């Protein structure tokens, strides 16, 4: 069959394969086209990360389900594998914030060789103030993900180390696969038709458009990619620490009283050392660790704000 480039959803490839297997070979060509399948919604399968979502930013009305065969990607071999593709959403950012986790839907990952190799995609974070123009975009961070071969209608997680996003820009999250997928893997992002507040985008050199393009303008208004991000960083609690000035006197059987030059943690939360009082003076300090008795005449000065 001659080489063709075009967009073909997973379900359309399955139908095409069934037709080819049932029909005799013939001369001519098969032109790829944009199409949707009518497969039913499949409940999402969670995995691939901790799944601990603290505070999410999503753009869909349904961010939990993936319709198998509903999304598109550029293919040069009738849907067996895909060429280079980028699938994205964009969020205007107001105020400084962080990204610590991305939740993404996966329609399907398939290793064409049958060897069970995972699909090696990237989850990319960009600052793109002029989106959909991308000349001024800056890559802020990326996370490599190996999506297991045979994955269908799943929701996975990509972890980031609290990536700061500048105020006033547009955050673009892209699911990217390079052209090495051609002849090797088929990958489609997870989507549904449950409604969305903002559009989903695609870009690809092989099929065009090479620039970011709203799926609606390509005739796929009902492909709503499942893609969310967590804007609440993982915070480590810190507490006020104090340097003990002299030995305290144990009373009532307490054997864990602070001694001179020990660092005592008060249990008072802090972000910087300035949040802690300069001095700590207590006539009667409860026995550290909850033991019997108490410690008499505790005196200490501010040492720091520590974990």
C-alpha positions as CSV (number, residue, x, y, z in Angstrom):
1,X,0.0,0.0,0.0
2,X,1.5,3.4,-0.9
3,X,2.8,5.8,1.8
4,X,0.2,8.3,3.0
5,X,0.3,10.9,5.8
6,X,-2.9,11.8,7.6
7,X,-4.7,11.8,10.9
8,X,-6.3,8.6,11.9
9,X,-7.9,7.7,15.3
10,X,-7.2,4.4,16.9
11,X,-10.7,3.0,16.4
12,X,-10.6,3.9,12.7
13,X,-7.4,2.0,12.3
14,X,-9.0,-1.1,13.9
15,X,-11.9,-0.9,11.5
16,X,-9.5,-0.4,8.5
17,X,-7.5,-3.4,9.6
18,X,-10.6,-5.6,9.8
19,X,-11.6,-4.5,6.3
20,X,-8.2,-5.2,4.9
21,X,-8.0,-8.7,6.4
22,X,-11.5,-9.6,5.0
23,X,-11.0,-8.2,1.5
24,X,-8.6,-9.3,-1.3
25,X,-5.6,-7.2,-2.1
26,X,-6.2,-4.5,-4.8
27,X,-4.2,-1.9,-6.6
28,X,-4.6,1.7,-5.6
29,X,-4.3,3.8,-2.4
30,X,-6.2,4.4,0.7
31,X,-6.3,8.1,1.7
32,X,-6.2,8.8,5.5
33,X,-8.8,11.1,6.8
34,X,-10.1,12.8,10.0
35,X,-12.7,10.7,11.7
36,X,-14.1,9.7,15.1
37,X,-15.1,6.3,16.4
38,X,-18.4,5.5,18.1
39,X,-16.9,3.5,21.0
40,X,-18.5,3.8,24.4
41,X,-16.9,5.5,27.3
42,X,-14.5,3.3,29.3
43,X,-13.9,4.0,33.0
44,X,-10.4,5.4,33.5
45,X,-7.7,3.2,35.0
46,X,-5.6,5.1,37.5
47,X,-1.9,4.5,37.7
48,X,1.6,5.6,36.8
49,X,2.1,7.9,39.8
50,X,1.1,8.7,43.4
51,X,-2.3,10.1,42.3
52,X,-2.3,12.5,45.2
53,X,-4.0,15.6,43.8
54,X,-4.0,18.6,46.1
55,X,-5.5,21.4,44.1
56,X,-6.2,20.8,40.4
57,X,-6.6,23.2,37.4
58,X,-8.7,21.5,34.7
59,X,-10.6,22.8,31.7
60,X,-13.0,20.0,31.0
61,X,-16.4,19.2,32.5
62,X,-15.5,15.5,32.6
63,X,-11.9,15.0,33.7
64,X,-12.2,11.4,34.8
65,X,-13.2,9.3,31.7
66,X,-11.5,8.5,28.4
67,X,-13.5,7.4,25.3
68,X,-11.5,4.7,23.6
69,X,-10.6,5.7,20.0
70,X,-11.9,9.3,20.4
71,X,-8.6,11.2,19.8
72,X,-6.5,11.9,16.7
73,X,-2.8,11.9,16.0
74,X,-0.8,12.2,12.8
75,X,0.1,8.9,11.1
76,X,2.0,8.0,8.0
77,X,1.1,4.3,7.9
78,X,-2.7,4.1,8.2
79,X,-2.7,4.3,12.0
80,X,-0.3,1.5,12.9
81,X,2.2,4.0,14.3
82,X,2.3,7.8,14.6
83,X,4.7,10.5,13.5
84,X,5.8,13.4,15.6
85,X,2.9,14.9,17.5
86,X,2.2,17.5,20.2
87,X,-1.1,17.5,22.1
88,X,-1.7,20.4,24.5
89,X,-3.8,22.7,26.6
90,X,-3.1,26.3,27.6
91,X,-3.9,28.2,30.9
92,X,-3.5,32.0,31.4
93,X,-1.5,32.5,34.6
94,X,-2.3,35.3,37.1
95,X,0.0,35.4,40.1
96,X,3.1,33.3,40.8
97,X,2.3,29.7,41.0
98,X,3.9,26.2,40.9
99,X,3.3,23.0,39.0
100,X,4.0,19.8,41.0
101,X,1.9,17.3,39.1
102,X,0.2,16.7,35.8
103,X,-2.7,14.3,35.3
104,X,-3.1,13.1,31.7
105,X,-5.5,10.8,29.9
106,X,-4.2,8.2,27.5
107,X,-6.3,6.8,24.8
108,X,-3.9,4.1,23.7
109,X,-0.2,3.1,23.6
110,X,0.8,0.3,21.2
111,X,4.2,-1.1,20.3
112,X,4.0,-2.1,16.7
113,X,6.9,-4.6,17.0
114,X,4.9,-6.7,19.4
115,X,7.8,-6.7,21.9
116,X,5.9,-4.9,24.7
117,X,8.0,-1.7,24.6
118,X,6.5,1.2,26.4
119,X,5.7,4.5,24.6
120,X,8.4,7.0,25.6
121,X,6.5,10.3,25.7
122,X,7.4,13.6,27.3
123,X,5.2,15.8,29.4
124,X,6.4,19.4,28.7
125,X,5.7,22.6,30.6
126,X,6.1,25.9,28.7
127,X,5.8,29.6,29.4
128,X,4.2,30.9,26.2
129,X,3.1,34.5,26.5
130,X,2.0,34.8,22.8
131,X,0.3,31.5,22.5
132,X,-0.7,30.1,20.0
133,X,2.4,31.8,18.5
134,X,5.3,29.8,19.9
135,X,8.4,31.8,18.9
136,X,8.7,33.4,22.3
137,X,7.8,30.2,24.3
138,X,10.3,28.9,26.9
139,X,10.5,25.3,28.0
140,X,10.3,25.3,31.8
141,X,10.5,21.6,32.6
142,X,9.8,18.2,31.1
143,X,9.2,14.8,32.5
144,X,9.9,11.6,30.6
145,X,7.1,9.0,30.8
146,X,7.1,5.4,29.7
147,X,3.5,4.6,29.0
148,X,3.1,0.8,29.2
149,X,2.4,-1.0,25.9
150,X,-1.3,-2.0,25.6
151,X,-2.5,0.9,27.8
152,X,-6.1,1.9,26.9
153,X,-8.4,4.5,28.3
154,X,-6.2,5.2,31.3
155,X,-5.3,8.2,33.5
156,X,-1.7,8.6,34.5
157,X,0.4,11.1,36.5
158,X,3.6,13.0,35.8
159,X,5.5,14.4,38.8
160,X,7.4,17.6,38.8
161,X,9.6,19.3,41.4
162,X,7.5,22.4,42.0
163,X,8.2,24.2,38.8
164,X,7.6,28.0,39.1
165,X,5.3,29.5,36.4
166,X,5.8,33.3,35.8
167,X,3.0,35.7,36.5
168,X,1.2,37.0,33.4
169,X,2.3,34.3,31.0
170,X,0.4,31.3,29.5
171,X,1.2,27.9,30.8
172,X,1.2,25.3,28.0
173,X,1.3,21.6,28.9
174,X,2.2,19.4,26.0
175,X,2.1,15.6,25.6
176,X,4.9,15.2,23.1
177,X,6.2,12.2,21.1
178,X,9.1,12.6,18.6
179,X,9.3,11.3,15.0
180,X,11.0,8.1,16.3
181,X,7.5,6.8,17.0
182,X,7.1,6.4,13.2
183,X,7.3,2.7,12.5
184,X,7.6,1.9,16.2
185,X,4.7,3.1,18.4
186,X,1.2,4.3,18.2
187,X,0.2,6.8,20.9
188,X,-3.1,8.8,21.3
189,X,-3.9,11.2,24.1
190,X,-7.0,10.5,26.2
191,X,-10.1,12.5,25.5
192,X,-13.9,12.5,25.8
193,X,-16.8,14.7,24.6
194,X,-18.0,15.8,28.0
195,X,-17.5,19.5,27.4
196,X,-14.7,22.0,28.1
197,X,-14.1,25.6,29.1
198,X,-11.1,26.1,26.8
199,X,-10.0,24.3,23.6
200,X,-7.5,21.4,23.1
201,X,-4.6,21.9,20.7
202,X,-2.5,19.9,18.3
203,X,0.7,20.5,16.3
204,X,2.6,18.1,13.9
205,X,5.0,18.7,11.1
206,X,4.1,15.6,9.0
207,X,0.4,16.3,8.7
208,X,0.3,20.0,9.4
209,X,-0.6,22.2,11.1
210,X,3.0,22.7,12.4
211,X,1.8,25.6,14.6
212,X,-0.6,25.1,17.5
213,X,-4.1,24.7,16.2
214,X,-7.4,24.4,18.0
215,X,-8.9,21.0,17.3
216,X,-12.3,22.6,16.7
217,X,-10.9,24.4,13.6
218,X,-9.9,21.0,12.2
219,X,-13.4,19.7,12.6
220,X,-12.9,17.9,16.0
221,X,-14.8,20.1,18.4
222,X,-15.9,17.1,20.5
223,X,-12.3,16.0,21.3
224,X,-11.7,17.3,24.8
225,X,-8.3,16.1,26.0
226,X,-8.1,15.0,29.6
227,X,-5.2,17.1,31.0
228,X,-5.0,18.8,34.4
229,X,-2.3,20.2,36.6
230,X,-1.8,20.6,40.3
231,X,-0.9,24.1,41.4
232,X,-0.3,23.4,45.1
233,X,3.3,22.5,45.8
234,X,4.4,19.8,48.2
235,X,5.4,21.7,51.3
236,X,7.7,20.5,54.1
237,X,6.7,21.7,57.5
238,X,9.4,23.7,59.4
239,X,9.5,24.5,63.1
240,X,11.2,27.0,65.3
241,X,14.5,25.7,66.7
242,X,16.2,27.2,69.8
243,X,19.7,26.8,71.3
244,X,19.5,25.9,75.0
245,X,21.6,28.3,77.1
246,X,22.1,26.1,80.2
247,X,21.1,22.7,81.6
248,X,17.5,22.5,82.7
249,X,16.6,20.8,85.9
250,X,14.7,17.5,85.6
251,X,11.8,17.0,88.0
252,X,9.4,14.2,88.7
253,X,11.4,11.5,86.9
254,X,11.9,13.2,83.5
255,X,15.1,11.9,82.0
256,X,15.0,13.8,78.7
257,X,15.4,17.4,79.8
258,X,17.4,19.7,77.3
259,X,21.0,20.4,78.1
260,X,23.3,23.3,77.3
261,X,23.9,23.7,73.5
262,X,21.1,21.3,72.6
263,X,18.8,22.5,69.9
264,X,15.2,22.4,71.0
265,X,12.3,22.4,68.6
266,X,9.3,24.1,70.0
267,X,6.7,22.7,67.6
268,X,5.8,26.2,66.4
269,X,5.5,26.3,62.6
270,X,7.6,28.8,60.6
271,X,8.7,29.6,57.1
272,X,11.8,31.7,58.0
273,X,13.8,32.2,61.1
274,X,12.1,35.7,61.5
275,X,8.8,33.9,62.3
276,X,10.3,32.6,65.5
277,X,10.6,34.5,68.8
278,X,14.2,35.6,69.7
279,X,14.1,34.0,73.1
280,X,12.2,31.2,74.8
281,X,11.9,31.2,78.5
282,X,9.8,28.7,80.4
283,X,9.6,28.1,84.1
284,X,8.1,24.6,83.7
285,X,8.7,22.7,80.4
286,X,6.8,19.5,79.8
287,X,9.1,16.5,79.7
288,X,10.2,16.1,76.0
289,X,8.7,13.0,74.4
290,X,5.8,12.8,76.8
291,X,7.6,11.2,79.7
292,X,6.8,11.6,83.3
293,X,7.7,14.8,85.2
294,X,8.9,18.1,83.8
295,X,12.0,20.3,83.2
296,X,12.6,23.4,85.3
297,X,14.0,26.8,84.2
298,X,14.3,26.3,80.5
299,X,16.1,29.2,78.7
300,X,17.0,29.3,75.0
301,X,17.7,31.7,72.1
302,X,16.5,31.5,68.5
303,X,18.6,29.2,66.4
304,X,16.7,28.7,63.1
305,X,13.6,27.4,61.3
306,X,14.2,23.7,60.6
307,X,12.4,20.6,59.4
